[in-house]
Amino acid sequence: MTIAPAEPGFSTTVEALCLREWQLGTGQPTHVMGQFSADEFNVVVDDRGDVHVNSKDGRFYLGWFPLGRPGTDGEGWVIAVTGMAKVRGYRIAFDAETPAEIVAAAVARVLATSRRA
């Protein structure tokens, strides 16, 4: 019995190839900043207009750099959580064009995983 070799390429349907709409553009940074209360977080706006948010315990940091973070290639948002003695912290960065709603979702998840010690 002889089996014919498969044709090169791939097989799909028109429905599978339909285009999707993706959120683009910077969006509204208030979606991110609105998640922080003055009771638990400090907010500072510097002379460049960059916004820095940190938790009262100093372990959480969010930086928003609307014109890009100095010394980087277009970094616009930074989320950082400081580690402990035996567990490393982490840092998440998004470029300045990342939609604020996407950053807000990441911030919400980070905040949801925190708890009072």
MIGULUM-800457 format. One record per residue (C-alpha): residue in one letter; chain; x, y, z. Coordinates in Angstrom, 2 decimals, decimal comma. Example, Ala and Ser with C-alpha at 12.3 -4.5 7.8 and 13.67 -1.06 7.14 Angstrom:
2
rec res->a chain->A c1->12,30 c2->-4,50 c3->7,80
rec res->s chain->A c1->13,67 c2->-1,06 c3->7,14
END
This chain:
117
rec res->m chain->A c1->0,00 c2->0,00 c3->0,00
rec res->t chain->A c1->1,38 c2->3,39 c3->-0,96
rec res->i chain->A c1->0,53 c2->6,54 c3->0,99
rec res->a chain->A c1->0,77 c2->9,85 c3->-0,84
rec res->p chain->A c1->2,96 c2->12,43 c3->0,89
rec res->a chain->A c1->1,14 c2->15,31 c3->2,54
rec res->e chain->A c1->0,89 c2->18,56 c3->0,62
rec res->p chain->A c1->3,19 c2->21,32 c3->1,92
rec res->g chain->A c1->1,55 c2->24,07 c3->3,97
rec res->f chain->A c1->-1,36 c2->23,78 c3->6,36
rec res->s chain->A c1->-5,08 c2->23,27 c3->6,25
rec res->t chain->A c1->-7,59 c2->25,58 c3->7,91
rec res->t chain->A c1->-10,97 c2->27,22 c3->7,46
rec res->v chain->A c1->-11,95 c2->30,78 c3->6,64
rec res->e chain->A c1->-13,59 c2->31,05 c3->10,07
rec res->a chain->A c1->-10,33 c2->30,13 c3->11,81
rec res->l chain->A c1->-8,53 c2->32,89 c3->9,98
rec res->c chain->A c1->-10,95 c2->35,67 c3->10,93
rec res->l chain->A c1->-9,28 c2->38,79 c3->12,19
rec res->r chain->A c1->-9,62 c2->39,88 c3->15,80
rec res->e chain->A c1->-9,63 c2->43,37 c3->17,20
rec res->w chain->A c1->-6,93 c2->43,99 c3->19,79
rec res->q chain->A c1->-6,78 c2->46,84 c3->22,26
rec res->l chain->A c1->-4,07 c2->49,28 c3->21,24
rec res->g chain->A c1->-3,04 c2->52,71 c3->22,49
rec res->t chain->A c1->-2,02 c2->53,82 c3->25,92
rec res->g chain->A c1->-5,54 c2->54,09 c3->27,36
rec res->q chain->A c1->-6,34 c2->55,76 c3->30,66
rec res->p chain->A c1->-3,70 c2->55,50 c3->33,41
rec res->t chain->A c1->-6,45 c2->56,13 c3->35,98
rec res->h chain->A c1->-7,40 c2->52,46 c3->35,48
rec res->v chain->A c1->-4,05 c2->51,64 c3->37,10
rec res->m chain->A c1->-3,74 c2->54,46 c3->39,62
rec res->g chain->A c1->-7,29 c2->54,10 c3->40,90
rec res->q chain->A c1->-6,35 c2->50,81 c3->42,57
rec res->f chain->A c1->-4,22 c2->52,45 c3->45,28
rec res->s chain->A c1->-5,55 c2->53,88 c3->48,53
rec res->a chain->A c1->-3,74 c2->56,59 c3->50,49
rec res->d chain->A c1->-4,04 c2->54,38 c3->53,58
rec res->e chain->A c1->-1,72 c2->51,72 c3->52,17
rec res->f chain->A c1->0,30 c2->53,44 c3->49,42
rec res->n chain->A c1->2,38 c2->56,57 c3->48,89
rec res->v chain->A c1->2,12 c2->58,38 c3->45,55
rec res->v chain->A c1->4,74 c2->60,85 c3->44,32
rec res->v chain->A c1->4,74 c2->62,78 c3->41,06
rec res->d chain->A c1->8,25 c2->63,97 c3->40,18
rec res->d chain->A c1->9,40 c2->67,00 c3->38,18
rec res->r chain->A c1->9,24 c2->65,04 c3->34,88
rec res->g chain->A c1->5,62 c2->64,06 c3->35,51
rec res->d chain->A c1->6,53 c2->60,45 c3->36,24
rec res->v chain->A c1->4,38 c2->58,81 c3->38,91
rec res->h chain->A c1->5,84 c2->56,57 c3->41,63
rec res->v chain->A c1->3,66 c2->54,46 c3->43,92
rec res->n chain->A c1->5,03 c2->52,41 c3->46,78
rec res->s chain->A c1->3,44 c2->50,44 c3->49,57
rec res->k chain->A c1->3,82 c2->51,74 c3->53,11
rec res->d chain->A c1->6,08 c2->48,76 c3->53,89
rec res->g chain->A c1->8,27 c2->49,64 c3->50,89
rec res->r chain->A c1->8,09 c2->46,20 c3->49,25
rec res->f chain->A c1->5,78 c2->47,09 c3->46,33
rec res->y chain->A c1->6,68 c2->49,69 c3->43,70
rec res->l chain->A c1->4,88 c2->50,90 c3->40,60
rec res->g chain->A c1->6,42 c2->53,47 c3->38,29
rec res->w chain->A c1->4,62 c2->55,14 c3->35,41
rec res->f chain->A c1->6,81 c2->56,97 c3->32,92
rec res->p chain->A c1->4,53 c2->58,57 c3->30,30
rec res->l chain->A c1->7,47 c2->59,73 c3->28,17
rec res->g chain->A c1->9,50 c2->56,58 c3->28,76
rec res->r chain->A c1->11,79 c2->55,76 c3->31,64
rec res->p chain->A c1->15,15 c2->57,52 c3->31,34
rec res->g chain->A c1->17,96 c2->55,18 c3->30,34
rec res->t chain->A c1->15,65 c2->52,54 c3->28,86
rec res->d chain->A c1->14,26 c2->51,78 c3->25,43
rec res->g chain->A c1->10,68 c2->53,02 c3->25,89
rec res->e chain->A c1->9,91 c2->51,39 c3->29,24
rec res->g chain->A c1->6,67 c2->53,00 c3->30,44
rec res->w chain->A c1->5,49 c2->50,96 c3->33,42
rec res->v chain->A c1->7,43 c2->49,08 c3->36,08
rec res->i chain->A c1->5,99 c2->46,84 c3->38,78
rec res->a chain->A c1->8,42 c2->45,50 c3->41,36
rec res->v chain->A c1->8,02 c2->43,48 c3->44,53
rec res->t chain->A c1->11,00 c2->43,16 c3->46,86
rec res->g chain->A c1->11,86 c2->39,64 c3->47,97
rec res->m chain->A c1->12,64 c2->38,28 c3->51,39
rec res->a chain->A c1->15,79 c2->36,71 c3->52,82
rec res->k chain->A c1->15,30 c2->33,34 c3->51,10
rec res->v chain->A c1->12,88 c2->34,21 c3->48,29
rec res->r chain->A c1->13,74 c2->36,55 c3->45,44
rec res->g chain->A c1->11,42 c2->39,36 c3->44,42
rec res->y chain->A c1->10,39 c2->40,14 c3->40,87
rec res->r chain->A c1->10,06 c2->42,95 c3->38,37
rec res->i chain->A c1->7,61 c2->43,36 c3->35,49
rec res->a chain->A c1->8,04 c2->46,05 c3->32,84
rec res->f chain->A c1->5,73 c2->47,23 c3->30,05
rec res->d chain->A c1->6,59 c2->49,69 c3->27,33
rec res->a chain->A c1->5,02 c2->53,15 c3->27,20
rec res->e chain->A c1->2,51 c2->52,08 c3->24,53
rec res->t chain->A c1->1,06 c2->49,18 c3->26,53
rec res->p chain->A c1->-2,65 c2->49,86 c3->27,15
rec res->a chain->A c1->-3,23 c2->50,98 c3->30,74
rec res->e chain->A c1->-6,04 c2->48,41 c3->31,05
rec res->i chain->A c1->-3,51 c2->45,61 c3->30,51
rec res->v chain->A c1->-1,18 c2->47,09 c3->33,15
rec res->a chain->A c1->-4,18 c2->47,55 c3->35,48
rec res->a chain->A c1->-5,00 c2->43,85 c3->35,18
rec res->a chain->A c1->-1,41 c2->42,90 c3->36,09
rec res->v chain->A c1->-1,41 c2->45,32 c3->39,05
rec res->a chain->A c1->-4,78 c2->43,99 c3->40,24
rec res->r chain->A c1->-3,41 c2->40,44 c3->40,19
rec res->v chain->A c1->-0,26 c2->41,42 c3->42,09
rec res->l chain->A c1->-2,33 c2->43,25 c3->44,70
rec res->a chain->A c1->-4,76 c2->40,32 c3->44,98
rec res->t chain->A c1->-1,88 c2->37,98 c3->45,84
rec res->s chain->A c1->-0,69 c2->40,18 c3->48,71
rec res->r chain->A c1->-1,89 c2->39,85 c3->52,26
rec res->r chain->A c1->-1,21 c2->41,53 c3->55,56
rec res->a chain->A c1->1,53 c2->39,87 c3->57,57
END
